[in-house]
Amino acid sequence: MALQKKVLTDSGVEITQAYARIDTISGSKESVDITLNYYVSQLAVSEGKSYLKQELYTFIPSVEDESDNFIKQGYEHLKALSEFEGAVDV
């Protein structure tokens, strides 16, 4: 899973359909940190290209037996944030 959305890189370049992927995740049942990396496209990831921008987020995960894994919960957390309004699952 990943998200597709418009992003403005730190160098000022706007990517209209950037591929945003959680690349690292760490934490515990109290708090999970995720690193979201933006790429030009999904193909760029598969070709080993470097990311264009990186953002860090933290959320409190659910640890109930029926809960989704922490990565899926991370994407759900991101989609609930205003800056991800209109982001598309890819």
JOJOFEN-V934411 format. One record per run of one state. SS is the DSSP state (alpha for helix, beta for strand, coil for the rest). FROM is the first residue (numbers start at 1). TO is the last residue. Records with the same first field share a line. If there is no record, write none. Layout:
SS = FROM-TO + FROM-TO
This chain:
coil = 1-2 + 9-13 + 28-31 + 40-41 + 47-52 + 60-69 + 80-81 + 85-87 + 90-90
beta = 3-8 + 14-27 + 32-39 + 53-59 + 88-89
alpha = 42-46 + 70-79 + 82-84
